Amino acid sequence: FGHKHLCKTVDFIQELQSKIGIKKEVVELGELSEEEQKALNKVKEKVQSFCQEKIQKIFGTGKKEQQLALIQLKDELEEVLKADNDVTKENRQKGLNMVDRVYEQESRSLVLKKETRVDGRQLDEVRKISCEVGILPRTHGSGVFVRGETQVLSVVTLGSPGDEQFLDTMEETGKKRFMHHYNFPGFSTGEVKPMRSVGRREIGHGALVEKALEQVLPSKDDFPYTIRVVSEVLSSNGSSSQASCCGSSLALMDAGVPIKDPVAGIAIGLITDEKDSSKYKLLTDIQGVEDHDGDMDFKVAGTKNGITAIQMDVKLKGISFEIIKDALENARQTRLSILDEMLKTIPEPRADLSKYAPRIYTLRIDPEKIRDVIGRGGETINKIIDECGGNDVTKIDIEEDGLVMITSNSTEMGEKAMTWVKNLTHEITPGEIYEGEVIKIVTDRNSGTEIGAIVELLPGQDGMVHISQFKQERIDRVSSIVKVGDKLKVKVMGVDKERGRIELSHKVLNGPVGPDKSVKQKFQSHHQNNNHKKRF
């Protein structure tokens, strides 16, 4: 399927090139004279005879041992070439550079003829695997995945919905709730170099792992957190991107993110006969030197059920469908075995989030009530945030469909903010009973006599108790019964939505309340209908 559509793309590119009429520039390499070529061939023969057997002896050892052995071999070769007066300084340097080519030829021959690899493994053998989770207890989740000399530490951070990344590029716009970042410091390969901004390699590997993982993440409705995973490559000897897939899956499960399935990845290599490309051998779990000297680096990531991301680098002009088929089957079997090892460490996502992770409370309100929560110029929502610990403790995000998400590091402050929003958006109905605070004594504009009291039922919602609704008997002054700041139990007698008025009575509570629901019962009924729950 993919090949069919890629062919159309290639045809289109070739058509554009032919219409533009620009031909590829041919670079002509300088040729050596017959005498110079003869001298160089002698150096090549000397290097081959001196190094071939010595290189074969270092196979079967580790990366560090082979690197040191090659350095020593080059030092010895340099002394041999210096002792030959017929070898010029220029050819001596070319001879030293030929050592790597001899190593490559011998390593490829080892695979094709003896089906053995430079570190002594069989072609389909995976290096030793170890997994750990919770290695950084103060983070929201962490995991370490080790495969041979490749070691990756992945760390999960959970944020509020408002922490989503905003995208505004030439390619895409919108929001991004899951981010994976990949860091490859120099010390991971034993190099000493400055720590600067990420390069093309880090960006590409990070994007590959992100694509592999986003297929198994829970939906925003089920898990509204913004998720960031950072994979730190602590040591690298091949396939660190696929180790990042494994480490990130471990960290996500350690963080309690309810992923559908863990993701594992593996890199498949290829060695072909230089004279007959139909003769080939696949390598499972390639290390750095096999990537460098081989013909293919085929990264395959996925779950037990299928592939979630692939990436292929090839040095050949093309590969057959047979090779792709064999490589995918090889990757599938290896992926399943790696997943088994991972699940021994943590069989499923943790039931609870880390105690250091924020909690998100959700409530769905009438979209028409959003303005009541926000207030004029954001006054109301900012007041809620300020009185619930400030932005460092509590954040409130509201979707256009009325979904309110309150993120808080404090259970007390989170529940306080949730109650506040519930009160702001609750639809007061006749029959409900409240114990509110008297906030104003109402007087007649003309006579100045007291005619009632304003009682705040909920934040931002109040009603009036007429002077006739305080007692069964007549009273002359409201202030003889209540004062501003007093608590007063009242019953809602009527609601005029058009005029924004709520009629209250205190005297009807002197007798039996009757079949009307209490405010607590009304609240429970209302919020069950609105699907309110504390999710995390």
C-alpha positions as CSV (number, residue, x, y, z in Angstrom):
1,F,0.0,0.0,0.0
2,G,2.7,2.5,1.0
3,H,5.0,1.6,-1.9
4,K,2.2,2.2,-4.4
5,H,1.6,5.7,-3.1
6,L,5.3,6.5,-2.8
7,C,5.8,5.6,-6.4
8,K,3.3,8.3,-7.3
9,T,5.2,10.8,-5.2
10,V,8.5,9.8,-6.8
11,D,7.0,10.2,-10.3
12,F,5.7,13.7,-9.3
13,I,9.2,14.7,-8.1
14,Q,10.8,13.4,-11.3
15,E,8.3,15.3,-13.4
16,L,9.0,18.5,-11.6
17,Q,12.7,18.0,-12.1
18,S,12.3,17.4,-15.8
19,K,10.2,20.5,-16.2
20,I,12.6,22.7,-14.4
21,G,15.5,21.2,-16.4
22,I,18.2,21.4,-13.8
23,K,20.5,18.4,-14.0
24,K,22.5,16.9,-11.1
25,E,26.0,18.2,-10.9
26,V,28.6,15.5,-11.5
27,V,31.6,15.8,-9.3
28,E,34.8,14.5,-10.8
29,L,37.3,13.1,-8.4
30,G,41.0,13.7,-9.0
31,E,42.8,10.6,-10.3
32,L,46.2,9.4,-9.1
33,S,49.0,8.8,-11.5
34,E,50.0,5.2,-12.2
35,E,53.0,5.5,-9.9
36,E,51.0,7.1,-7.1
37,Q,48.4,4.4,-7.4
38,K,51.0,1.6,-7.3
39,A,52.5,3.1,-4.1
40,L,49.1,3.4,-2.4
41,N,48.3,-0.2,-3.3
42,K,51.4,-1.4,-1.6
43,V,50.4,0.5,1.5
44,K,46.9,-1.1,1.3
45,E,48.5,-4.6,1.1
46,K,50.7,-3.8,4.0
47,V,47.8,-2.6,6.1
48,Q,45.7,-5.6,5.2
49,S,48.3,-8.2,6.1
50,F,49.3,-6.4,9.3
51,C,45.7,-5.8,10.6
52,Q,43.5,-8.6,9.4
53,E,44.5,-11.3,11.9
54,K,44.8,-8.8,14.8
55,I,41.3,-7.4,14.1
56,Q,39.8,-10.9,14.0
57,K,41.2,-11.6,17.5
58,I,39.5,-8.6,19.1
59,F,36.0,-9.7,17.9
60,G,33.9,-11.1,20.8
61,T,34.9,-8.3,23.2
62,G,33.0,-5.3,24.4
63,K,32.8,-1.8,22.8
64,K,35.4,-0.2,25.1
65,E,37.9,-3.1,24.7
66,Q,37.6,-3.0,20.9
67,Q,38.1,0.8,20.8
68,L,41.2,0.6,22.9
69,A,42.5,-2.4,20.8
70,L,42.0,-0.4,17.5
71,I,43.8,2.6,19.0
72,Q,46.8,0.4,19.9
73,L,46.7,-1.3,16.5
74,K,46.9,2.0,14.7
75,D,49.8,3.1,16.9
76,E,51.7,-0.1,16.0
77,L,50.8,0.3,12.3
78,E,52.1,3.8,12.3
79,E,55.5,2.6,13.6
80,V,55.6,0.0,10.9
81,L,54.8,2.5,8.1
82,K,57.3,5.0,9.5
83,A,60.0,2.3,9.3
84,D,59.3,1.9,5.5
85,N,61.1,4.8,3.7
86,D,59.0,4.2,0.6
87,V,55.8,5.2,2.4
88,T,55.2,9.0,2.2
89,K,53.7,10.9,5.1
90,E,50.5,11.3,3.0
91,N,50.2,7.6,2.3
92,R,51.0,6.8,5.9
93,Q,47.9,8.8,7.0
94,K,45.8,7.1,4.3
95,G,47.1,3.8,5.6
96,L,45.9,4.5,9.1
97,N,42.5,5.5,7.8
98,M,42.3,2.1,6.0
99,V,42.2,0.3,9.4
100,D,38.5,1.2,9.9
101,R,37.8,-0.2,6.4
102,V,39.5,-3.4,7.2
103,Y,37.5,-3.7,10.4
104,E,34.3,-3.1,8.5
105,Q,35.2,-5.8,5.9
106,E,36.1,-8.3,8.5
107,S,33.0,-7.6,10.6
108,R,30.7,-8.0,7.6
109,S,32.5,-11.2,6.6
110,L,32.1,-12.6,10.1
111,V,28.3,-12.1,9.8
112,L,27.9,-13.5,6.3
113,K,30.2,-16.5,6.6
114,K,30.1,-17.4,10.3
115,E,26.7,-15.9,11.3
116,T,28.5,-14.3,14.3
117,R,28.7,-10.7,15.3
118,V,31.6,-8.5,16.5
119,D,30.5,-8.8,20.1
120,G,30.1,-12.6,19.9
121,R,26.3,-12.6,19.8
122,Q,24.2,-14.7,17.5
123,L,22.4,-12.8,14.7
124,D,19.0,-12.8,16.5
125,E,20.4,-12.4,20.0
126,V,19.3,-9.4,22.1
127,R,21.7,-8.0,24.7
128,K,20.9,-8.3,28.4
129,I,17.9,-6.3,29.5
130,S,17.2,-4.7,32.9
131,C,14.3,-2.4,34.0
132,E,13.7,-0.2,37.0
133,V,10.8,2.1,37.9
134,G,10.4,4.7,40.7
135,I,14.2,5.4,40.7
136,L,13.5,9.2,41.2
137,P,10.9,9.2,44.0
138,R,10.3,13.0,43.9
139,T,9.2,13.0,40.3
140,H,5.7,12.1,39.1
141,G,7.1,8.9,37.4
142,S,10.4,7.5,36.3
143,G,11.8,4.5,34.6
144,V,15.2,3.2,33.6
145,F,15.7,0.8,30.6
146,V,19.0,-0.9,30.0
147,R,19.9,-3.0,27.0
148,G,23.6,-3.9,26.9
149,E,25.6,-0.7,27.0
150,T,22.6,1.5,26.1
151,Q,20.9,3.0,29.2
152,V,18.0,5.5,29.2
153,L,16.4,7.3,32.1
154,S,12.8,8.6,31.3
155,V,11.0,11.0,33.6
156,V,7.3,11.9,33.5
157,T,5.8,15.2,34.6
158,L,2.0,15.8,34.8
159,G,0.6,19.2,34.3
160,S,-2.7,21.0,34.1
161,P,-4.7,21.2,30.8
162,G,-3.6,24.8,30.6
163,D,0.1,23.6,30.3
164,E,-0.6,22.3,26.8
165,Q,1.9,23.4,24.1
166,F,0.4,25.9,21.6
167,L,1.4,25.2,18.0
168,D,1.5,28.0,15.5
169,T,3.8,26.9,12.7
170,M,3.7,26.7,8.9
171,E,2.9,23.0,9.1
172,E,0.3,22.9,11.9
173,T,-1.6,24.9,14.5
174,G,-3.5,23.9,17.6
175,K,-2.6,22.4,21.0
176,K,-0.4,19.5,22.0
177,R,-1.0,17.7,25.3
178,F,1.7,15.1,25.0
179,M,5.4,15.9,24.5
180,H,8.4,13.7,24.5
181,H,11.9,15.2,24.6
182,Y,15.1,13.2,23.9
183,N,18.5,14.3,25.2
184,F,21.8,12.8,24.0
185,P,24.7,14.3,25.9
186,G,28.3,13.8,24.9
187,F,29.1,11.7,28.0
188,S,26.7,9.0,26.8
189,T,29.3,8.0,24.2
190,G,32.4,8.9,26.3
191,E,32.9,12.3,24.5
192,V,33.7,15.6,26.1
193,K,31.8,18.4,24.4
194,P,29.7,21.5,25.4
195,M,26.1,21.1,26.4
196,R,24.2,23.3,23.9
197,S,20.7,23.3,22.5
198,V,19.4,20.1,21.0
199,G,20.3,19.2,17.4
200,R,18.6,17.6,14.5
201,R,19.3,14.1,15.8
202,E,17.7,14.8,19.2
203,I,14.6,16.4,17.6
204,G,14.1,13.5,15.2
205,H,14.6,10.8,17.8
206,G,12.3,12.6,20.2
207,A,9.6,12.9,17.5
208,L,9.9,9.2,16.7
209,V,9.3,8.1,20.3
210,E,6.5,10.6,20.7
211,K,4.7,9.2,17.7
212,A,5.2,5.6,19.0
213,L,3.7,6.5,22.4
214,E,0.9,8.8,21.6
215,Q,-1.1,5.9,20.1
216,V,-1.5,4.3,23.5
217,L,-2.3,7.4,25.6
218,P,-5.7,7.8,27.3
219,S,-8.1,10.3,25.9
220,K,-8.3,13.8,27.3
221,D,-11.8,13.1,28.7
222,D,-10.4,10.1,30.6
223,F,-7.1,11.7,31.7
224,P,-7.1,15.5,31.2
225,Y,-3.5,16.0,32.3
226,T,-0.8,17.5,30.0
227,I,2.0,14.9,29.8
228,R,5.7,15.5,29.3
229,V,8.3,12.8,29.1
230,V,12.0,13.5,29.0
231,S,14.4,10.7,28.0
232,E,18.0,11.2,29.1
233,V,20.4,8.9,27.4
234,L,23.0,8.0,30.1
235,S,25.0,5.6,27.9
236,S,24.7,4.7,24.3
237,N,25.8,1.8,22.1
238,G,23.1,1.6,19.5
239,S,19.3,2.1,19.4
240,S,18.9,4.6,22.1
241,S,15.7,5.9,20.5
242,Q,14.1,2.5,20.9
243,A,15.4,2.2,24.5
244,S,13.6,5.6,25.0
245,C,10.3,4.0,23.9
246,C,10.8,1.3,26.5
247,G,12.0,3.7,29.3
248,S,9.1,6.1,28.6
249,S,6.5,3.3,28.8
250,L,7.9,2.2,32.2
251,A,7.9,5.8,33.4
252,L,4.3,6.4,32.2
253,M,3.1,3.3,34.1
254,D,5.1,4.3,37.2
255,A,3.3,7.7,37.0
256,G,-0.1,6.0,37.0
257,V,-1.0,7.2,33.4
258,P,-3.5,4.6,32.2
259,I,-1.9,3.8,28.9
260,K,-3.7,1.2,26.8
261,D,-0.6,-1.0,26.4
262,P,3.2,-0.6,27.0
263,V,5.3,0.2,23.9
264,A,8.7,-1.4,23.2
265,G,11.1,-0.8,20.3
266,I,14.0,-2.6,18.6
267,A,16.4,-1.8,15.8
268,I,17.0,-4.4,13.1
269,G,20.2,-4.2,11.0
270,L,21.2,-5.7,7.7
271,I,24.4,-7.0,6.1
272,T,24.4,-7.8,2.4
273,D,27.0,-9.5,0.2
274,E,28.7,-6.7,-1.8
275,K,28.8,-8.9,-4.9
276,D,25.3,-10.5,-4.5
277,S,22.7,-8.4,-2.7
278,S,20.3,-11.3,-2.7
279,K,22.5,-12.8,0.0
280,Y,21.8,-11.1,3.3
281,K,21.7,-11.5,7.0
282,L,19.5,-9.6,9.5
283,L,20.8,-8.4,12.8
284,T,18.6,-8.0,15.9
285,D,19.3,-5.2,18.4
286,I,22.2,-3.6,16.5
287,Q,24.9,-1.7,18.4
288,G,26.7,1.4,17.2
289,V,29.4,-0.2,15.1
290,E,26.8,-2.4,13.3
291,D,24.7,0.7,12.5
292,H,27.9,2.4,11.2
293,D,29.2,-0.5,9.1
294,G,25.9,-2.2,8.2
295,D,23.5,-1.4,5.4
296,M,20.3,-0.7,7.3
297,D,18.9,0.7,10.6
298,F,15.3,-0.3,10.8
299,K,13.6,1.0,14.0
300,V,10.3,-0.7,14.8
301,A,8.2,0.3,17.9
302,G,4.9,-1.1,19.0
303,T,2.7,-3.0,21.5
304,K,1.8,-6.6,21.7
305,N,-1.0,-5.9,19.2
306,G,0.9,-4.1,16.5
307,I,3.3,-1.4,15.3
308,T,2.9,2.2,16.4
309,A,6.0,3.8,14.7
310,I,8.8,2.9,12.3
311,Q,11.8,4.6,10.8
312,M,14.3,3.2,8.3
313,D,17.8,4.4,7.3
314,V,19.4,2.5,4.4
315,K,22.7,2.8,2.6
316,L,21.7,0.7,-0.4
317,K,19.9,1.9,-3.5
318,G,16.9,-0.2,-2.4
319,I,15.8,-3.3,-0.5
320,S,13.4,-6.0,-1.4
321,F,10.0,-6.7,0.1
322,E,11.4,-10.0,1.3
323,I,13.9,-8.2,3.5
324,I,11.2,-5.9,4.9
325,K,8.9,-8.8,5.6
326,D,11.6,-10.8,7.4
327,A,12.7,-7.7,9.4
328,L,9.2,-6.9,10.5
329,E,8.6,-10.5,11.7
330,N,12.0,-10.4,13.5
331,A,11.1,-7.2,15.1
332,R,7.7,-8.5,16.2
333,Q,9.1,-11.5,18.0
334,T,11.8,-9.5,19.7
335,R,9.4,-6.8,20.7
336,L,7.2,-9.3,22.5
337,S,10.1,-10.7,24.4
338,I,11.2,-7.2,25.5
339,L,7.6,-6.4,26.6
340,D,7.7,-9.6,28.7
341,E,10.8,-8.3,30.5
342,M,9.3,-4.9,31.1
343,L,6.1,-6.3,32.5
344,K,8.1,-8.3,35.0
345,T,9.1,-5.0,36.5
346,I,5.7,-3.3,36.4
347,P,2.8,-5.3,35.0
348,E,0.3,-2.5,34.7
349,P,0.0,1.3,35.3
350,R,-0.1,2.2,39.0
351,A,-3.7,2.6,40.4
352,D,-2.8,6.0,42.0
353,L,-0.8,9.0,40.9
354,S,2.3,10.1,42.8
355,K,1.6,12.1,45.9
356,Y,3.6,14.9,44.3
357,A,1.4,15.0,41.2
358,P,-1.4,17.6,41.0
359,R,-5.0,16.4,41.2
360,I,-7.6,17.4,38.6
361,Y,-11.2,17.9,39.6
362,T,-13.8,18.1,36.7
363,L,-17.2,19.5,36.5
364,R,-19.4,20.0,33.4
365,I,-21.6,23.2,33.6
366,D,-24.0,24.9,31.3
367,P,-21.9,26.8,28.7
368,E,-24.1,29.8,29.4
369,K,-22.8,29.8,33.0
370,I,-19.1,30.1,31.9
371,R,-19.3,33.9,32.1
372,D,-20.5,33.6,35.7
373,V,-17.3,31.7,36.6
374,I,-15.0,34.0,34.7
375,G,-16.6,37.2,35.8
376,R,-16.1,40.7,34.4
377,G,-12.5,40.9,33.1
378,G,-11.6,37.6,34.8
379,E,-12.4,39.1,38.2
380,T,-14.3,36.1,39.6
381,I,-12.0,33.3,38.3
382,N,-8.9,35.2,39.5
383,K,-10.5,35.6,42.9
384,I,-11.1,31.9,43.2
385,I,-7.5,31.1,42.2
386,D,-6.1,33.7,44.6
387,E,-8.1,32.4,47.6
388,C,-7.3,28.8,46.8
389,G,-3.5,29.2,47.0
390,G,-2.7,31.2,43.9
391,N,-1.4,30.1,40.5
392,D,1.4,28.0,42.1
393,V,-1.2,25.8,43.8
394,T,-4.4,26.0,41.8
395,K,-5.2,26.4,38.1
396,I,-8.6,26.5,36.4
397,D,-9.2,25.7,32.8
398,I,-12.6,25.9,31.1
399,E,-13.5,24.4,27.7
400,E,-16.1,25.9,25.4
401,D,-18.5,23.0,25.9
402,G,-18.6,23.8,29.7
403,L,-16.0,21.3,31.0
404,V,-14.3,22.9,34.0
405,M,-11.0,21.4,35.0
406,I,-9.4,22.5,38.3
407,T,-5.8,21.4,38.9
408,S,-4.4,21.7,42.4
409,N,-1.4,20.5,44.4
410,S,-3.6,20.7,47.5
411,T,-6.6,18.5,48.0
412,E,-8.1,21.1,50.4
413,M,-7.7,24.0,47.9
414,G,-8.9,21.9,45.0
415,E,-12.1,20.9,46.7
416,K,-12.6,24.5,47.9
417,A,-12.3,25.8,44.3
418,M,-14.6,23.1,43.0
419,T,-17.3,24.0,45.7
420,W,-16.9,27.6,44.7
421,V,-17.5,26.9,41.0
422,K,-20.5,24.6,41.8
423,N,-22.1,27.3,43.9
424,L,-21.5,29.9,41.1
425,T,-23.2,27.7,38.5
426,H,-25.9,26.0,40.6
427,E,-29.4,26.7,39.3
428,I,-31.5,27.8,42.3
429,T,-35.0,26.5,42.2
430,P,-38.2,27.0,44.3
431,G,-38.3,24.7,47.3
432,E,-34.6,24.7,48.1
433,I,-33.6,25.7,51.6
434,Y,-30.4,27.7,52.4
435,E,-28.7,29.2,55.4
436,G,-27.3,32.4,53.9
437,E,-25.7,35.6,55.1
438,V,-27.6,38.9,55.3
439,I,-25.6,41.3,53.1
440,K,-28.0,44.3,53.0
441,I,-31.1,45.8,54.7
442,V,-33.4,47.1,52.0
443,T,-35.2,50.4,52.5
444,D,-37.9,52.2,50.6
445,R,-36.5,54.9,48.3
446,N,-39.3,57.4,49.2
447,S,-40.1,56.8,52.8
448,G,-36.9,55.2,54.0
449,T,-38.7,52.5,55.9
450,E,-37.2,49.0,55.9
451,I,-38.9,46.6,53.5
452,G,-36.7,43.6,53.5
453,A,-33.2,42.0,53.6
454,I,-30.9,40.7,50.9
455,V,-29.5,37.2,51.7
456,E,-26.6,35.7,49.8
457,L,-27.5,32.1,49.1
458,L,-24.4,31.2,47.1
459,P,-21.4,33.2,45.9
460,G,-22.8,35.7,43.4
461,Q,-26.4,34.6,43.9
462,D,-28.7,36.3,46.4
463,G,-32.4,36.8,47.0
464,M,-34.7,39.0,49.0
465,V,-36.8,38.3,52.1
466,H,-39.7,40.7,52.3
467,I,-40.5,42.2,55.7
468,S,-43.7,40.2,55.7
469,Q,-41.8,36.9,55.3
470,F,-39.8,37.0,58.6
471,K,-42.5,36.2,61.1
472,Q,-46.1,35.1,61.2
473,E,-47.0,38.3,63.1
474,R,-46.4,41.8,61.7
475,I,-43.0,43.5,62.4
476,D,-42.2,47.2,61.9
477,R,-38.4,47.0,61.3
478,V,-36.3,44.3,59.6
479,S,-33.3,45.3,61.7
480,S,-35.2,44.2,64.8
481,I,-34.9,40.7,63.6
482,V,-31.6,40.5,61.6
483,K,-28.5,42.6,61.0
484,V,-25.9,42.6,58.2
485,G,-23.6,39.7,58.7
486,D,-26.2,37.5,60.4
487,K,-26.9,34.0,59.2
488,L,-30.5,33.4,58.2
489,K,-32.2,30.2,57.2
490,V,-34.6,30.7,54.2
491,K,-36.6,28.9,51.7
492,V,-36.8,29.7,48.0
493,M,-40.4,30.6,47.1
494,G,-40.0,31.8,43.5
495,V,-37.4,32.5,40.8
496,D,-37.9,35.2,38.2
497,K,-35.2,34.5,35.6
498,E,-36.2,37.4,33.3
499,R,-35.8,40.0,36.1
500,G,-33.1,38.1,37.9
501,R,-35.0,38.1,41.2
502,I,-35.3,35.3,43.8
503,E,-38.1,35.4,46.4
504,L,-37.2,34.1,49.9
505,S,-39.1,33.4,53.1
506,H,-38.0,32.7,56.6
507,K,-41.4,32.3,58.3
508,V,-42.4,29.2,56.3
509,L,-39.6,27.3,58.0
510,N,-41.2,27.8,61.5
511,G,-43.5,24.9,60.6
512,P,-42.8,21.6,58.7
513,V,-40.8,22.0,55.5
514,G,-43.0,19.4,53.7
515,P,-42.0,17.4,50.7
516,D,-39.5,20.0,49.4
517,K,-35.9,18.8,49.0
518,S,-33.2,20.1,51.3
519,V,-30.4,22.0,49.7
520,K,-28.0,19.1,50.3
521,Q,-30.4,16.7,48.5
522,K,-30.8,19.2,45.6
523,F,-27.1,19.6,45.2
524,Q,-26.5,15.8,45.1
525,S,-29.2,15.4,42.5
526,H,-28.0,18.3,40.4
527,H,-24.4,17.3,40.2
528,Q,-25.1,13.6,39.6
529,N,-27.0,14.8,36.5
530,N,-24.1,16.9,35.5
531,N,-21.6,13.9,35.8
532,H,-19.5,15.7,38.4
533,K,-16.8,13.6,40.0
534,K,-13.3,13.8,41.3
535,R,-11.3,11.9,38.7
536,F,-7.8,11.7,40.0
